[in-house]
Amino acid sequence: MNILFICTANRDRSKTAEHIFRIKYPDYNFMSAGINQEMCLTYRGVYVEYQMCLKADKIYCMENLHAQYLLREFGSQIIQKIEILEIEDNEEYMSDKLIKELELKFKI
């Protein structure tokens, strides 16, 4: 199964999710990306592309605004893949609090 995590800059939330779940669930393929191209460039994150969304079996957005962006840019054909985790951008990459919140809200 291919799982894509989406946040704003692919700096903290989605990147942390990709890294911790890649270790926890080695039989799955995890990817992460951001929706803000400028911020992705600034923080060396991966900017989301349509092909990533097509390849993903599930797309986990950290906030509703990320899902809205994907639907606006790539169309409603991916809507059934999207789930919103409701994790705000207030923790840094790999912080204990962020990891606990991700583990609580992400279910395969």
N, CA, C and O atoms as a Tinker XYZ file with bonds, in Angstrom:
   432  protein
     1  N      0.840000   -1.178000    0.000000    73     2
     2  CA     0.000000    0.000000    0.000000    64     1     3
     3  C      0.887000    1.245000    0.000000    63     2     4     5
     4  O      1.880000    1.310000    0.725000    81     3
     5  N      0.526000    2.212000   -0.805000    73     3     6
     6  CA     1.238000    3.488000   -0.910000    64     5     7
     7  C      0.493000    4.563000   -0.136000    63     6     8     9
     8  O     -0.677000    4.833000   -0.406000    81     7
     9  N      1.176000    5.178000    0.832000    73     7    10
    10  CA     0.566000    6.186000    1.684000    64     9    11
    11  C      1.328000    7.497000    1.547000    63    10    12    13
    12  O      2.554000    7.536000    1.657000    81    11
    13  N      0.577000    8.572000    1.303000    73    11    14
    14  CA     1.147000    9.904000    1.118000    64    13    15
    15  C      0.670000   10.816000    2.244000    63    14    16    17
    16  O     -0.530000   10.941000    2.486000    81    15
    17  N      1.619000   11.450000    2.931000    73    15    18
    18  CA     1.314000   12.444000    3.958000    64    17    19
    19  C      1.530000   13.838000    3.372000    63    18    20    21
    20  O      2.525000   14.088000    2.691000    81    19
    21  N      0.587000   14.739000    3.646000    73    19    22
    22  CA     0.642000   16.097000    3.104000    64    21    23
    23  C      0.575000   17.118000    4.233000    63    22    24    25
    24  O     -0.261000   17.013000    5.130000    81    23
    25  N      1.469000   18.110000    4.177000    73    23    26
    26  CA     1.380000   19.282000    5.055000    64    25    27
    27  C      1.721000   20.509000    4.206000    63    26    28    29
    28  O      1.575000   20.469000    2.984000    81    27
    29  N      2.159000   21.564000    4.815000    73    27    30
    30  CA     2.390000   22.802000    4.076000    64    29    31
    31  C      3.742000   22.828000    3.378000    63    30    32    33
    32  O      3.808000   23.072000    2.173000    81    31
    33  N      4.808000   22.583000    4.107000    73    31    34
    34  CA     6.163000   22.738000    3.554000    64    33    35
    35  C      6.955000   21.445000    3.477000    63    34    36    37
    36  O      8.103000   21.450000    3.030000    81    35
    37  N      6.360000   20.332000    3.907000    73    35    38
    38  CA     7.085000   19.058000    3.979000    64    37    39
    39  C      8.350000   19.227000    4.809000    63    38    40    41
    40  O      9.442000   18.790000    4.443000    81    39
    41  N      8.145000   19.881000    5.939000    73    39    42
    42  CA     9.277000   20.170000    6.816000    64    41    43
    43  C      9.159000   19.424000    8.147000    63    42    44    45
    44  O     10.112000   18.778000    8.582000    81    43
    45  N      8.012000   19.508000    8.782000    73    43    46
    46  CA     7.865000   18.938000   10.121000    64    45    47
    47  C      6.856000   17.793000   10.159000    63    46    48    49
    48  O      7.230000   16.639000   10.371000    81    47
    49  N      5.587000   18.108000    9.956000    73    47    50
    50  CA     4.525000   17.118000   10.175000    64    49    51
    51  C      4.564000   15.944000    9.206000    63    50    52    53
    52  O      4.669000   14.795000    9.634000    81    51
    53  N      4.481000   16.216000    7.911000    73    51    54
    54  CA     4.428000   15.113000    6.953000    64    53    55
    55  C      5.749000   14.346000    6.897000    63    54    56    57
    56  O      5.763000   13.128000    6.723000    81    55
    57  N      6.841000   15.061000    7.045000    73    55    58
    58  CA     8.150000   14.404000    7.020000    64    57    59
    59  C      8.340000   13.504000    8.247000    63    58    60    61
    60  O      8.885000   12.405000    8.140000    81    59
    61  N      7.887000   13.977000    9.407000    73    59    62
    62  CA     7.941000   13.146000   10.616000    64    61    63
    63  C      7.080000   11.900000   10.435000    63    62    64    65
    64  O      7.512000   10.793000   10.754000    81    63
    65  N      5.873000   12.079000    9.927000    73    63    66
    66  CA     4.978000   10.935000    9.707000    64    65    67
    67  C      5.624000    9.914000    8.766000    63    66    68    69
    68  O      5.609000    8.715000    9.046000    81    67
    69  N      6.182000   10.382000    7.667000    73    67    70
    70  CA     6.837000    9.467000    6.721000    64    69    71
    71  C      7.935000    8.672000    7.425000    63    70    72    73
    72  O      8.015000    7.454000    7.261000    81    71
    73  N      8.761000    9.331000    8.189000    73    71    74
    74  CA     9.909000    8.674000    8.818000    64    73    75
    75  C      9.509000    7.690000    9.915000    63    74    76    77
    76  O     10.038000    6.580000    9.966000    81    75
    77  N      8.596000    8.074000   10.779000    73    75    78
    78  CA     8.262000    7.154000   11.881000    64    77    79
    79  C      7.440000    5.957000   11.404000    63    78    80    81
    80  O      7.621000    4.845000   11.902000    81    79
    81  N      6.548000    6.172000   10.454000    73    79    82
    82  CA     5.719000    5.054000   10.006000    64    81    83
    83  C      6.448000    4.148000    9.023000    63    82    84    85
    84  O      6.086000    2.980000    8.881000    81    83
    85  N      7.438000    4.650000    8.363000    73    83    86
    86  CA     8.276000    3.810000    7.503000    64    85    87
    87  C      8.976000    2.736000    8.356000    63    86    88    89
    88  O      9.139000    1.595000    7.925000    81    87
    89  N      9.376000    3.118000    9.545000    73    87    90
    90  CA    10.028000    2.176000   10.466000    64    89    91
    91  C      8.992000    1.246000   11.103000    63    90    92    93
    92  O      9.214000    0.040000   11.212000    81    91
    93  N      7.874000    1.811000   11.518000    73    91    94
    94  CA     6.846000    1.046000   12.221000    64    93    95
    95  C      6.120000    0.048000   11.314000    63    94    96    97
    96  O      5.730000   -1.031000   11.761000    81    95
    97  N      5.938000    0.412000   10.039000    73    95    98
    98  CA     5.217000   -0.437000    9.091000    64    97    99
    99  C      6.072000   -0.663000    7.837000    63    98   100   101
   100  O      5.805000   -0.060000    6.797000    81    99
   101  N      7.079000   -1.509000    7.922000    73    99   102
   102  CA     8.013000   -1.682000    6.793000    64   101   103
   103  C      7.397000   -2.293000    5.537000    63   102   104   105
   104  O      8.004000   -2.225000    4.468000    81   103
   105  N      6.218000   -2.883000    5.636000    73   103   106
   106  CA     5.583000   -3.482000    4.458000    64   105   107
   107  C      4.811000   -2.472000    3.613000    63   106   108   109
   108  O      4.293000   -2.812000    2.549000    81   107
   109  N      4.738000   -1.235000    4.088000    73   107   110
   110  CA     4.036000   -0.175000    3.364000    64   109   111
   111  C      5.044000    0.805000    2.768000    63   110   112   113
   112  O      6.177000    0.915000    3.237000    81   111
   113  N      4.612000    1.509000    1.734000    73   111   114
   114  CA     5.449000    2.530000    1.094000    64   113   115
   115  C      4.919000    3.909000    1.500000    63   114   116   117
   116  O      3.786000    4.265000    1.174000    81   115
   117  N      5.745000    4.682000    2.214000    73   115   118
   118  CA     5.345000    5.999000    2.685000    64   117   119
   119  C      6.069000    7.097000    1.919000    63   118   120   121
   120  O      7.263000    6.995000    1.635000    81   119
   121  N      5.320000    8.152000    1.588000    73   119   122
   122  CA     5.860000    9.340000    0.930000    64   121   123
   123  C      5.318000   10.553000    1.679000    63   122   124   125
   124  O      4.340000   10.445000    2.418000    81   123
   125  N      5.947000   11.696000    1.491000    73   123   126
   126  CA     5.421000   12.930000    2.074000    64   125   127
   127  C      5.724000   14.094000    1.148000    63   126   128   129
   128  O      6.673000   14.062000    0.364000    81   127
   129  N      4.890000   15.127000    1.259000    73   127   130
   130  CA     5.056000   16.303000    0.403000    64   129   131
   131  C      4.330000   17.492000    1.023000    63   130   132   133
   132  O      3.540000   17.343000    1.955000    81   131
   133  N      4.617000   18.665000    0.486000    73   131   134
   134  CA     3.978000   19.896000    0.932000    64   133   135
   135  C      3.211000   20.561000   -0.190000    63   134   136   137
   136  O      3.438000   20.273000   -1.365000    81   135
   137  N      2.297000   21.458000    0.177000    73   135   138
   138  CA     1.467000   22.134000   -0.825000    64   137   139
   139  C      1.975000   23.517000   -1.208000    63   138   140   141
   140  O      1.506000   24.095000   -2.189000    81   139
   141  N      2.921000   24.054000   -0.454000    73   139   142
   142  CA     3.444000   25.389000   -0.732000    64   141   143
   143  C      4.813000   25.247000   -1.396000    63   142   144   145
   144  O      5.806000   24.937000   -0.738000    81   143
   145  N      4.849000   25.479000   -2.704000    73   143   146
   146  CA     6.076000   25.243000   -3.462000    64   145   147
   147  C      7.245000   26.096000   -2.974000    63   146   148   149
   148  O      8.370000   25.606000   -2.875000    81   147
   149  N      6.990000   27.347000   -2.674000    73   147   150
   150  CA     8.060000   28.241000   -2.209000    64   149   151
   151  C      8.636000   27.772000   -0.867000    63   150   152   153
   152  O      9.853000   27.756000   -0.678000    81   151
   153  N      7.761000   27.396000    0.050000    73   151   154
   154  CA     8.229000   26.911000    1.345000    64   153   155
   155  C      8.955000   25.573000    1.211000    63   154   156   157
   156  O      9.934000   25.324000    1.913000    81   155
   157  N      8.480000   24.723000    0.319000    73   155   158
   158  CA     9.170000   23.453000    0.077000    64   157   159
   159  C     10.588000   23.703000   -0.420000    63   158   160   161
   160  O     11.527000   23.029000    0.004000    81   159
   161  N     10.741000   24.658000   -1.306000    73   159   162
   162  CA    12.082000   24.993000   -1.798000    64   161   163
   163  C     12.953000   25.553000   -0.679000    63   162   164   165
   164  O     14.126000   25.198000   -0.557000    81   163
   165  N     12.377000   26.423000    0.129000    73   163   166
   166  CA    13.126000   27.044000    1.224000    64   165   167
   167  C     13.618000   26.010000    2.229000    63   166   168   169
   168  O     14.757000   26.078000    2.690000    81   167
   169  N     12.755000   25.051000    2.568000    73   167   170
   170  CA    13.084000   24.075000    3.614000    64   169   171
   171  C     13.513000   22.709000    3.068000    63   170   172   173
   172  O     13.585000   21.726000    3.805000    81   171
   173  N     13.794000   22.669000    1.772000    73   171   174
   174  CA    14.234000   21.437000    1.098000    64   173   175
   175  C     13.220000   20.307000    1.219000    63   174   176   177
   176  O     13.574000   19.136000    1.357000    81   175
   177  N     11.964000   20.690000    1.163000    73   175   178
   178  CA    10.890000   19.705000    1.191000    64   177   179
   179  C     10.507000   19.291000   -0.214000    63   178   180   181
   180  O     10.983000   19.865000   -1.194000    81   179
   181  N      9.662000   18.311000   -0.307000    73   179   182
   182  CA     9.157000   17.821000   -1.587000    64   181   183
   183  C      7.812000   18.491000   -1.847000    63   182   184   185
   184  O      6.922000   18.466000   -0.997000    81   183
   185  N      7.673000   19.082000   -3.014000    73   183   186
   186  CA     6.408000   19.714000   -3.411000    64   185   187
   187  C      5.500000   18.647000   -4.025000    63   186   188   189
   188  O      5.942000   17.851000   -4.854000    81   187
   189  N      4.245000   18.634000   -3.621000    73   187   190
   190  CA     3.314000   17.616000   -4.093000    64   189   191
   191  C      3.061000   17.732000   -5.595000    63   190   192   193
   192  O      2.919000   18.828000   -6.136000    81   191
   193  N      3.008000   16.587000   -6.247000    73   191   194
   194  CA     2.713000   16.515000   -7.683000    64   193   195
   195  C      1.543000   15.561000   -7.898000    63   194   196   197
   196  O      1.287000   14.674000   -7.084000    81   195
   197  N      0.853000   15.758000   -8.991000    73   195   198
   198  CA    -0.321000   14.956000   -9.311000    64   197   199
   199  C      0.002000   13.461000   -9.328000    63   198   200   201
   200  O     -0.784000   12.651000   -8.836000    81   199
   201  N      1.151000   13.096000   -9.890000    73   199   202
   202  CA     1.522000   11.682000   -9.974000    64   201   203
   203  C      1.646000   11.040000   -8.594000    63   202   204   205
   204  O      1.337000    9.860000   -8.431000    81   203
   205  N      2.087000   11.795000   -7.616000    73   203   206
   206  CA     2.179000   11.277000   -6.248000    64   205   207
   207  C      0.790000   10.917000   -5.729000    63   206   208   209
   208  O      0.600000    9.883000   -5.089000    81   207
   209  N     -0.165000   11.780000   -6.012000    73   207   210
   210  CA    -1.536000   11.540000   -5.565000    64   209   211
   211  C     -2.152000   10.340000   -6.275000    63   210   212   213
   212  O     -2.893000    9.566000   -5.669000    81   211
   213  N     -1.846000   10.190000   -7.550000    73   211   214
   214  CA    -2.350000    9.040000   -8.287000    64   213   215
   215  C     -1.754000    7.737000   -7.764000    63   214   216   217
   216  O     -2.453000    6.730000   -7.653000    81   215
   217  N     -0.467000    7.756000   -7.445000    73   215   218
   218  CA     0.227000    6.564000   -6.960000    64   217   219
   219  C     -0.250000    6.156000   -5.568000    63   218   220   221
   220  O     -0.242000    4.972000   -5.233000    81   219
   221  N     -0.663000    7.126000   -4.761000    73   219   222
   222  CA    -1.071000    6.861000   -3.381000    64   221   223
   223  C     -2.402000    6.114000   -3.318000    63   222   224   225
   224  O     -3.344000    6.428000   -4.045000    81   223
   225  N     -2.455000    5.121000   -2.433000    73   223   226
   226  CA    -3.716000    4.449000   -2.139000    64   225   227
   227  C     -4.505000    5.258000   -1.114000    63   226   228   229
   228  O     -5.735000    5.292000   -1.151000    81   227
   229  N     -3.778000    5.915000   -0.187000    73   227   230
   230  CA    -4.373000    6.790000    0.820000    64   229   231
   231  C     -3.541000    8.057000    0.916000    63   230   232   233
   232  O     -2.313000    8.018000    0.832000    81   231
   233  N     -4.224000    9.182000    1.092000    73   231   234
   234  CA    -3.566000   10.478000    1.267000    64   233   235
   235  C     -4.030000   11.049000    2.601000    63   234   236   237
   236  O     -5.215000   11.311000    2.805000    81   235
   237  N     -3.068000   11.237000    3.506000    73   235   238
   238  CA    -3.370000   11.785000    4.826000    64   237   239
   239  C     -2.912000   13.234000    4.876000    63   238   240   241
   240  O     -1.716000   13.525000    4.835000    81   239
   241  N     -3.885000   14.140000    4.966000    73   239   242
   242  CA    -3.601000   15.569000    5.054000    64   241   243
   243  C     -3.585000   15.974000    6.516000    63   242   244   245
   244  O     -4.414000   15.520000    7.305000    81   243
   245  N     -2.644000   16.824000    6.873000    73   243   246
   246  CA    -2.551000   17.257000    8.256000    64   245   247
   247  C     -3.698000   18.186000    8.639000    63   246   248   249
   248  O     -4.164000   18.162000    9.778000    81   247
   249  N     -4.157000   19.010000    7.685000    73   247   250
   250  CA    -5.252000   19.938000    7.946000    64   249   251
   251  C     -6.201000   19.953000    6.751000    63   250   252   253
   252  O     -5.846000   19.523000    5.653000    81   251
   253  N     -7.403000   20.451000    6.981000    73   251   254
   254  CA    -8.400000   20.547000    5.924000    64   253   255
   255  C     -7.916000   21.397000    4.753000    63   254   256   257
   256  O     -8.227000   21.093000    3.602000    81   255
   257  N     -7.162000   22.456000    5.032000    73   255   258
   258  CA    -6.682000   23.331000    3.944000    64   257   259
   259  C     -5.787000   22.570000    2.970000    63   258   260   261
   260  O     -5.732000   22.921000    1.792000    81   259
   261  N     -5.091000   21.547000    3.431000    73   259   262
   262  CA    -4.255000   20.742000    2.541000    64   261   263
   263  C     -5.124000   19.905000    1.599000    63   262   264   265
   264  O     -4.820000   19.771000    0.414000    81   263
   265  N     -6.197000   19.350000    2.136000    73   263   266
   266  CA    -7.129000   18.583000    1.308000    64   265   267
   267  C     -7.799000   19.485000    0.272000    63   266   268   269
   268  O     -7.949000   19.097000   -0.887000    81   267
   269  N     -8.196000   20.673000    0.684000    73   267   270
   270  CA    -8.822000   21.621000   -0.233000    64   269   271
   271  C     -7.870000   21.971000   -1.378000    63   270   272   273
   272  O     -8.290000   22.059000   -2.532000    81   271
   273  N     -6.604000   22.167000   -1.061000    73   271   274
   274  CA    -5.604000   22.473000   -2.085000    64   273   275
   275  C     -5.512000   21.322000   -3.088000    63   274   276   277
   276  O     -5.545000   21.549000   -4.297000    81   275
   277  N     -5.396000   20.099000   -2.594000    73   275   278
   278  CA    -5.281000   18.940000   -3.492000    64   277   279
   279  C     -6.484000   18.822000   -4.414000    63   278   280   281
   280  O     -6.333000   18.564000   -5.609000    81   279
   281  N     -7.668000   19.009000   -3.867000    73   279   282
   282  CA    -8.880000   18.910000   -4.680000    64   281   283
   283  C     -8.958000   20.025000   -5.715000    63   282   284   285
   284  O     -9.381000   19.801000   -6.849000    81   283
   285  N     -8.552000   21.217000   -5.325000    73   283   286
   286  CA    -8.561000   22.354000   -6.254000    64   285   287
   287  C     -7.545000   22.145000   -7.376000    63   286   288   289
   288  O     -7.843000   22.413000   -8.540000    81   287
   289  N     -6.355000   21.672000   -7.035000    73   287   290
   290  CA    -5.291000   21.516000   -8.026000    64   289   291
   291  C     -5.418000   20.255000   -8.875000    63   290   292   293
   292  O     -5.108000   20.276000  -10.067000    81   291
   293  N     -5.870000   19.158000   -8.271000    73   291   294
   294  CA    -5.817000   17.865000   -8.948000    64   293   295
   295  C     -7.173000   17.243000   -9.229000    63   294   296   297
   296  O     -7.247000   16.211000   -9.896000    81   295
   297  N     -8.241000   17.840000   -8.739000    73   295   298
   298  CA    -9.575000   17.367000   -9.071000    64   297   299
   299  C    -10.155000   16.373000   -8.081000    63   298   300   301
   300  O     -9.456000   15.834000   -7.223000    81   299
   301  N    -11.437000   16.148000   -8.226000    73   299   302
   302  CA   -12.196000   15.338000   -7.273000    64   301   303
   303  C    -11.948000   13.835000   -7.409000    63   302   304   305
   304  O    -12.434000   13.059000   -6.585000    81   303
   305  N    -11.205000   13.411000   -8.429000    73   303   306
   306  CA   -10.963000   11.975000   -8.591000    64   305   307
   307  C    -10.115000   11.384000   -7.471000    63   306   308   309
   308  O    -10.037000   10.163000   -7.334000    81   307
   309  N     -9.477000   12.240000   -6.665000    73   307   310
   310  CA    -8.672000   11.735000   -5.546000    64   309   311
   311  C     -9.394000   11.865000   -4.203000    63   310   312   313
   312  O     -8.838000   11.498000   -3.168000    81   311
   313  N    -10.614000   12.377000   -4.208000    73   311   314
   314  CA   -11.307000   12.670000   -2.948000    64   313   315
   315  C    -11.471000   11.437000   -2.069000    63   314   316   317
   316  O    -11.368000   11.535000   -0.846000    81   315
   317  N    -11.725000   10.283000   -2.670000    73   315   318
   318  CA   -11.944000    9.068000   -1.880000    64   317   319
   319  C    -10.671000    8.582000   -1.191000    63   318   320   321
   320  O    -10.744000    7.746000   -0.291000    81   319
   321  N     -9.512000    9.087000   -1.594000    73   319   322
   322  CA    -8.237000    8.692000   -0.996000    64   321   323
   323  C     -7.869000    9.546000    0.214000    63   322   324   325
   324  O     -6.996000    9.165000    0.995000    81   323
   325  N     -8.518000   10.683000    0.377000    73   323   326
   326  CA    -8.096000   11.690000    1.358000    64   325   327
   327  C     -8.714000   11.462000    2.733000    63   326   328   329
   328  O     -9.908000   11.198000    2.874000    81   327
   329  N     -7.854000   11.573000    3.735000    73   327   330
   330  CA    -8.283000   11.577000    5.128000    64   329   331
   331  C     -7.557000   12.728000    5.820000    63   330   332   333
   332  O     -6.379000   12.970000    5.556000    81   331
   333  N     -8.247000   13.427000    6.691000    73   331   334
   334  CA    -7.664000   14.585000    7.376000    64   333   335
   335  C     -7.350000   14.207000    8.822000    63   334   336   337
   336  O     -8.224000   13.748000    9.558000    81   335
   337  N     -6.094000   14.405000    9.218000    73   335   338
   338  CA    -5.650000   14.037000   10.561000    64   337   339
   339  C     -5.896000   15.126000   11.601000    63   338   340   341
   340  O     -5.892000   14.843000   12.799000    81   339
   341  N     -6.108000   16.355000   11.167000    73   339   342
   342  CA    -6.335000   17.501000   12.052000    64   341   343
   343  C     -5.169000   17.693000   13.036000    63   342   344   345
   344  O     -5.351000   17.703000   14.254000    81   343
   345  N     -3.992000   17.842000   12.475000    73   343   346
   346  CA    -2.786000   18.100000   13.260000    64   345   347
   347  C     -2.260000   19.474000   12.858000    63   346   348   349
   348  O     -1.828000   19.679000   11.723000    81   347
   349  N     -2.301000   20.400000   13.791000    73   347   350
   350  CA    -1.872000   21.770000   13.520000    64   349   351
   351  C     -0.351000   21.869000   13.455000    63   350   352   353
   352  O      0.370000   21.000000   13.945000    81   351
   353  N      0.110000   22.946000   12.841000    73   351   354
   354  CA     1.544000   23.172000   12.644000    64   353   355
   355  C      2.129000   23.917000   13.841000    63   354   356   357
   356  O      2.401000   25.116000   13.770000    81   355
   357  N      2.320000   23.186000   14.949000    73   355   358
   358  CA     2.886000   23.838000   16.119000    64   357   359
   359  C      3.973000   23.013000   16.802000    63   358   360   361
   360  O      4.348000   23.293000   17.940000    81   359
   361  N      4.477000   21.997000   16.106000    73   359   362
   362  CA     5.564000   21.173000   16.630000    64   361   363
   363  C      6.646000   21.028000   15.562000    63   362   364   365
   364  O      6.364000   21.081000   14.365000    81   363
   365  N      7.870000   20.846000   16.005000    73   363   366
   366  CA     8.994000   20.687000   15.086000    64   365   367
   367  C      9.179000   19.229000   14.683000    63   366   368   369
   368  O      8.632000   18.315000   15.300000    81   367
   369  N      9.956000   19.046000   13.646000    73   367   370
   370  CA    10.276000   17.721000   13.112000    64   369   371
   371  C     10.732000   16.769000   14.217000    63   370   372   373
   372  O     11.644000   17.085000   14.981000    81   371
   373  N     10.097000   15.611000   14.296000    73   371   374
   374  CA    10.426000   14.518000   15.206000    64   373   375
   375  C     10.278000   14.874000   16.692000    63   374   376   377
   376  O     10.869000   14.208000   17.542000    81   375
   377  N      9.506000   15.903000   17.011000    73   375   378
   378  CA     9.283000   16.208000   18.425000    64   377   379
   379  C      8.446000   15.082000   19.036000    63   378   380   381
   380  O      7.635000   14.459000   18.351000    81   379
   381  N      8.648000   14.835000   20.311000    73   379   382
   382  CA     7.907000   13.773000   20.999000    64   381   383
   383  C      6.404000   14.010000   20.927000    63   382   384   385
   384  O      5.633000   13.074000   20.718000    81   383
   385  N      5.992000   15.248000   21.097000    73   383   386
   386  CA     4.564000   15.582000   21.066000    64   385   387
   387  C      3.961000   15.313000   19.685000    63   386   388   389
   388  O      2.858000   14.777000   19.582000    81   387
   389  N      4.675000   15.681000   18.636000    73   387   390
   390  CA     4.196000   15.438000   17.272000    64   389   391
   391  C      4.106000   13.941000   17.001000    63   390   392   393
   392  O      3.119000   13.477000   16.431000    81   391
   393  N      5.106000   13.193000   17.396000    73   391   394
   394  CA     5.094000   11.742000   17.178000    64   393   395
   395  C      3.907000   11.111000   17.903000    63   394   396   397
   396  O      3.220000   10.267000   17.327000    81   395
   397  N      3.655000   11.495000   19.136000    73   395   398
   398  CA     2.522000   10.952000   19.893000    64   397   399
   399  C      1.199000   11.281000   19.218000    63   398   400   401
   400  O      0.309000   10.435000   19.137000    81   399
   401  N      1.074000   12.508000   18.737000    73   399   402
   402  CA    -0.170000   12.907000   18.066000    64   401   403
   403  C     -0.363000   12.131000   16.771000    63   402   404   405
   404  O     -1.475000   11.695000   16.474000    81   403
   405  N      0.691000   11.953000   16.006000    73   403   406
   406  CA     0.611000   11.175000   14.766000    64   405   407
   407  C      0.220000    9.724000   15.060000    63   406   408   409
   408  O     -0.640000    9.155000   14.387000    81   407
   409  N      0.858000    9.137000   16.065000    73   407   410
   410  CA     0.553000    7.736000   16.413000    64   409   411
   411  C     -0.885000    7.581000   16.899000    63   410   412   413
   412  O     -1.507000    6.542000   16.677000    81   411
   413  N     -1.407000    8.593000   17.551000    73   411   414
   414  CA    -2.779000    8.554000   18.040000    64   413   415
   415  C     -3.789000    8.666000   16.896000    63   414   416   417
   416  O     -4.818000    7.990000   16.911000    81   415
   417  N     -3.501000    9.509000   15.913000    73   415   418
   418  CA    -4.482000    9.816000   14.878000    64   417   419
   419  C     -4.350000    8.992000   13.600000    63   418   420   421
   420  O     -5.322000    8.858000   12.856000    81   419
   421  N     -3.170000    8.439000   13.328000    73   419   422
   422  CA    -2.967000    7.674000   12.097000    64   421   423
   423  C     -3.263000    6.201000   12.333000    63   422   424   425
   424  O     -2.678000    5.567000   13.211000    81   423
   425  N     -4.166000    5.677000   11.546000    73   423   426
   426  CA    -4.513000    4.258000   11.608000    64   425   427
   427  C     -4.515000    3.681000   10.200000    63   426   428   429
   428  O     -5.091000    4.256000    9.276000    81   427
   429  N     -3.868000    2.549000   10.056000    73   427   430
   430  CA    -3.873000    1.883000    8.744000    64   429   431
   431  C     -5.067000    0.961000    8.688000    63   430   432
   432  O     -5.283000    0.290000    7.679000    81   431
